[in-house]
Amino acid sequence: MRIARFTTGEDPRYGVVTGELDRFGQPSEDAQLVVLSGDPLYNGIQPTDEHLSLESVRLLAPVIPRSKVVAIGKNYAAHAAEMGGEVPTEPLMFLKPNTSVIGPDDEIVYPRQTQELHYEGELALVIGRICKDVPPEQATDVIFGYTIANDVTARDLQRADVQFTRAKGFDTFCPLGPWIETDLDPHDFGPEAGGRQVQTHLNGDLVQDGNTGDLVFDVPTLVAQITSVMTLLPGDVILTGTPDGVGPMAVGDEVEVSIQGIGALTNRVASRD
């Protein structure tokens, strides 16, 4: 089930996206939204009789995290190597503020403080209930679903600072979308299931081509490790790390991140001025 958050010009609402996806992760032309009654994270899936065409609405970030985005660094060996470092012995956690979240087709704003703005396409998961100290085998119980993220990074600031807050935390630095896919299991992203392809295109050119089967720490392990440190709340988001191939974006560029079985997330880079 694909759950979208959308607007028709009024307050945000939620709906279930119907129809098939093409090989590029785009919905069919006749795709519709079955409008839901309230926020499904808190009210459950309650369909109404209202149906809207997907083309008639504006998709928003499928969730605004209630408290935080927890991100994982160097979770693909090839990416750790391209960054000049070793694979961590345990998940490398950092936080992005919920104010960094934007939705599909929203603009990524290029800050004045950086000269090296990078894309990082990633699998993201959305937490469905309050949880703490979750064993790996119970991760499915606390995951509401999966979406796509771009962990936008000011790479020069990341190198300059001791920690990642400034480099990862600017407004617009966490595009999410286009919806939340609920009908997947954590093991669908592991090597035993062949993983899921993660690709990033910059102005139509393929720049990242990874597979979640290559995650150093898989989804259940990440949930267990993170909840051993902090309580997660409904709507909190975990970014699972990016494959190799990260690189710079310029004002005017279009970046699209797609994940097999979920969809595609597209954003443009805009000047702050």
C-alpha positions as CSV (number, residue, x, y, z in Angstrom):
1,M,0.0,0.0,0.0
2,R,1.4,3.4,-1.0
3,I,0.3,6.1,1.4
4,A,0.8,9.7,0.2
5,R,0.4,13.1,2.0
6,F,-1.0,15.7,-0.4
7,T,-2.8,19.0,-0.8
8,T,-5.3,20.5,-3.2
9,G,-4.5,23.9,-1.9
10,E,-6.0,23.4,1.6
11,D,-4.7,21.6,4.7
12,P,-2.6,18.5,4.0
13,R,-4.5,15.2,3.8
14,Y,-3.6,11.5,3.2
15,G,-4.5,9.0,0.6
16,V,-3.7,5.6,-0.8
17,V,-2.2,5.7,-4.3
18,T,-3.7,3.2,-6.7
19,G,-2.3,1.9,-10.0
20,E,1.0,0.4,-11.1
21,L,4.4,1.9,-11.3
22,D,6.5,1.8,-14.5
23,R,10.1,0.7,-14.6
24,F,11.2,4.2,-13.7
25,G,9.1,4.3,-10.5
26,Q,6.4,6.6,-12.0
27,P,2.7,5.9,-11.5
28,S,0.4,5.2,-14.4
29,E,-1.6,8.1,-15.9
30,D,-4.8,6.8,-14.4
31,A,-3.4,6.6,-10.9
32,Q,-5.8,7.8,-8.2
33,L,-5.8,8.7,-4.5
34,V,-8.3,7.0,-2.2
35,V,-8.6,9.8,0.4
36,L,-8.1,8.6,4.0
37,S,-9.8,9.9,7.1
38,G,-7.1,11.5,9.2
39,D,-3.4,10.7,9.7
40,P,-2.9,6.9,9.2
41,L,0.0,6.9,11.7
42,Y,-2.5,7.8,14.4
43,N,-5.9,6.8,13.0
44,G,-5.1,3.7,11.1
45,I,-6.0,3.2,7.4
46,Q,-9.6,4.5,7.2
47,P,-10.6,5.0,3.5
48,T,-13.3,7.5,2.6
49,D,-15.6,7.5,-0.5
50,E,-13.6,10.4,-2.0
51,H,-11.3,9.6,-4.9
52,L,-8.9,12.1,-6.6
53,S,-6.7,11.8,-9.6
54,L,-3.0,11.8,-8.7
55,E,-2.4,14.5,-11.3
56,S,-4.9,16.9,-9.6
57,V,-3.0,17.1,-6.3
58,R,0.4,18.2,-5.1
59,L,2.3,15.6,-3.2
60,L,4.0,16.6,0.0
61,A,6.6,15.0,2.1
62,P,4.8,11.8,3.2
63,V,5.7,12.4,6.8
64,I,7.0,15.3,8.9
65,P,9.0,13.5,11.6
66,R,7.5,14.2,15.0
67,S,10.9,14.6,16.6
68,K,13.8,13.6,14.4
69,V,15.5,12.1,11.4
70,V,18.2,9.6,12.4
71,A,20.7,9.0,9.7
72,I,23.4,6.4,9.2
73,G,26.8,7.2,7.7
74,K,29.1,4.9,5.7
75,N,26.7,2.0,5.6
76,Y,27.8,0.8,2.2
77,A,31.4,-0.4,2.0
78,A,32.0,1.2,-1.4
79,H,30.8,4.6,-0.1
80,A,33.0,4.3,2.9
81,A,35.9,3.7,0.6
82,E,35.1,6.7,-1.7
83,M,35.0,8.9,1.4
84,G,38.4,7.7,2.3
85,G,37.4,5.8,5.5
86,E,36.9,2.4,6.9
87,V,33.5,0.7,7.4
88,P,32.4,1.5,10.9
89,T,32.3,-1.4,13.4
90,E,28.8,-0.3,14.5
91,P,26.3,2.1,12.9
92,L,27.5,5.7,12.6
93,M,24.5,7.7,13.7
94,F,23.8,11.4,13.3
95,L,20.6,13.6,13.4
96,K,19.0,15.8,10.9
97,P,16.3,18.2,12.1
98,N,12.7,17.7,11.0
99,T,12.9,21.3,9.6
100,S,15.2,19.9,6.9
101,V,12.4,17.8,5.4
102,I,10.8,18.8,2.1
103,G,8.7,16.8,-0.4
104,P,8.6,15.7,-4.0
105,D,9.3,18.6,-6.5
106,D,10.2,21.0,-3.7
107,E,13.4,22.9,-4.2
108,I,16.7,22.1,-2.5
109,V,18.1,25.5,-1.6
110,Y,21.8,25.9,-2.1
111,P,23.2,27.7,1.0
112,R,25.6,30.6,0.8
113,Q,27.9,28.9,3.3
114,T,28.9,26.0,1.0
115,Q,30.6,25.6,-2.3
116,E,30.2,21.8,-2.5
117,L,26.6,20.6,-2.3
118,H,26.2,16.8,-2.7
119,Y,23.3,14.4,-3.3
120,E,23.0,11.1,-1.4
121,G,20.2,8.8,-2.5
122,E,18.9,6.5,0.3
123,L,16.3,4.1,1.5
124,A,14.4,5.6,4.4
125,L,12.0,3.9,6.9
126,V,9.2,5.5,8.9
127,I,8.5,4.4,12.5
128,G,5.0,3.6,13.3
129,R,4.9,3.6,17.1
130,I,6.8,4.6,20.2
131,C,9.6,2.2,20.7
132,K,12.8,1.6,22.7
133,D,15.2,-1.3,22.9
134,V,13.7,-3.2,20.0
135,P,15.3,-6.6,19.3
136,P,16.2,-7.0,15.6
137,E,13.6,-9.8,15.2
138,Q,10.9,-7.4,16.2
139,A,11.8,-4.5,13.9
140,T,8.8,-5.3,11.6
141,D,6.5,-4.5,14.5
142,V,7.6,-0.8,14.8
143,I,8.1,0.1,11.1
144,F,5.2,1.7,9.4
145,G,6.7,1.7,6.0
146,Y,9.5,2.7,3.6
147,T,10.1,5.8,1.5
148,I,13.0,7.5,-0.4
149,A,15.4,10.1,0.9
150,N,18.1,12.4,-0.4
151,D,20.5,13.1,2.4
152,V,21.7,16.4,1.0
153,T,25.1,17.3,2.3
154,A,27.4,20.4,2.3
155,R,30.5,18.3,1.8
156,D,33.0,21.0,2.5
157,L,31.4,21.9,5.8
158,Q,31.3,18.2,6.7
159,R,35.0,18.1,6.2
160,A,35.5,21.3,8.2
161,D,33.4,20.5,11.2
162,V,33.9,17.9,13.9
163,Q,30.4,16.6,13.6
164,F,27.7,16.6,10.9
165,T,25.0,18.9,12.2
166,R,25.7,22.0,10.0
167,A,26.6,20.0,6.9
168,K,23.5,17.9,7.1
169,G,21.0,20.2,8.8
170,F,20.2,23.1,6.6
171,D,16.5,23.7,5.6
172,T,15.6,21.6,2.5
173,F,18.4,19.1,3.1
174,C,16.1,16.1,3.6
175,P,13.8,15.5,0.6
176,L,11.4,12.6,1.3
177,G,8.8,10.9,-0.9
178,P,7.0,10.4,-3.0
179,W,4.9,8.2,-0.6
180,I,5.3,5.5,2.1
181,E,5.2,1.9,0.9
182,T,3.8,-0.3,3.7
183,D,3.7,-3.7,2.0
184,L,7.4,-4.5,2.3
185,D,9.4,-6.4,4.9
186,P,12.8,-5.5,6.3
187,H,14.2,-8.7,4.8
188,D,13.1,-7.5,1.3
189,F,16.1,-5.2,1.4
190,G,18.6,-7.8,2.4
191,P,20.9,-10.0,0.3
192,E,18.7,-13.1,0.9
193,A,16.0,-11.4,-1.1
194,G,18.4,-10.0,-3.7
195,G,18.0,-6.5,-2.2
196,R,16.4,-3.5,-3.8
197,Q,18.1,-1.3,-6.5
198,V,18.9,2.3,-5.4
199,Q,19.6,4.7,-8.2
200,T,20.3,8.4,-8.4
201,H,20.1,10.4,-11.7
202,L,21.5,13.9,-12.0
203,N,20.0,15.7,-15.0
204,G,19.1,12.3,-16.4
205,D,22.5,10.8,-16.0
206,L,22.9,7.8,-13.7
207,V,25.3,8.7,-11.0
208,Q,24.5,6.2,-8.2
209,D,23.6,2.6,-8.8
210,G,23.5,0.6,-5.6
211,N,21.6,-2.3,-4.0
212,T,20.3,-2.5,-0.4
213,G,21.6,-6.0,-0.3
214,D,25.0,-4.4,0.2
215,L,24.0,-2.5,3.4
216,V,26.7,-3.1,6.0
217,F,24.1,-3.0,8.8
218,D,20.7,-4.2,7.7
219,V,17.3,-2.6,8.6
220,P,16.6,-4.8,11.7
221,T,20.1,-4.1,13.0
222,L,19.7,-0.4,12.5
223,V,16.3,-0.3,14.4
224,A,17.8,-2.3,17.2
225,Q,21.0,-0.2,17.5
226,I,19.2,3.2,17.3
227,T,16.5,2.2,19.8
228,S,19.2,1.1,22.2
229,V,20.3,4.7,22.3
230,M,17.1,6.7,21.9
231,T,13.3,6.4,21.9
232,L,11.7,6.6,18.5
233,L,8.3,8.2,18.1
234,P,5.6,7.7,15.4
235,G,6.7,9.4,12.3
236,D,10.4,9.5,13.1
237,V,12.5,8.6,10.0
238,I,15.6,6.5,9.7
239,L,17.9,7.1,6.7
240,T,19.9,3.9,6.1
241,G,22.9,5.2,4.2
242,T,23.9,5.9,0.7
243,P,25.7,3.8,-2.0
244,D,28.9,5.0,-3.6
245,G,28.7,7.6,-6.4
246,V,27.9,10.7,-4.4
247,G,28.8,14.0,-6.0
248,P,28.1,17.7,-6.5
249,M,24.9,19.4,-7.5
250,A,24.6,22.9,-9.0
251,V,21.9,25.5,-9.0
252,G,19.4,24.4,-11.7
253,D,20.2,20.7,-11.5
254,E,17.5,18.1,-11.2
255,V,18.2,15.1,-9.0
256,E,16.0,12.0,-9.0
257,V,16.4,9.1,-6.5
258,S,14.5,5.9,-7.2
259,I,14.2,2.6,-5.3
260,Q,12.9,-0.6,-6.8
261,G,9.4,-1.3,-5.6
262,I,8.9,2.1,-3.9
263,G,9.0,4.8,-6.6
264,A,11.0,7.9,-7.5
265,L,11.7,11.2,-5.7
266,T,12.6,14.3,-7.8
267,N,13.9,17.7,-6.7
268,R,15.6,20.7,-8.3
269,V,18.4,22.8,-6.8
270,A,17.7,26.5,-6.4
271,S,19.7,29.5,-5.4
272,R,18.9,31.0,-2.0
273,D,18.7,34.5,-3.6
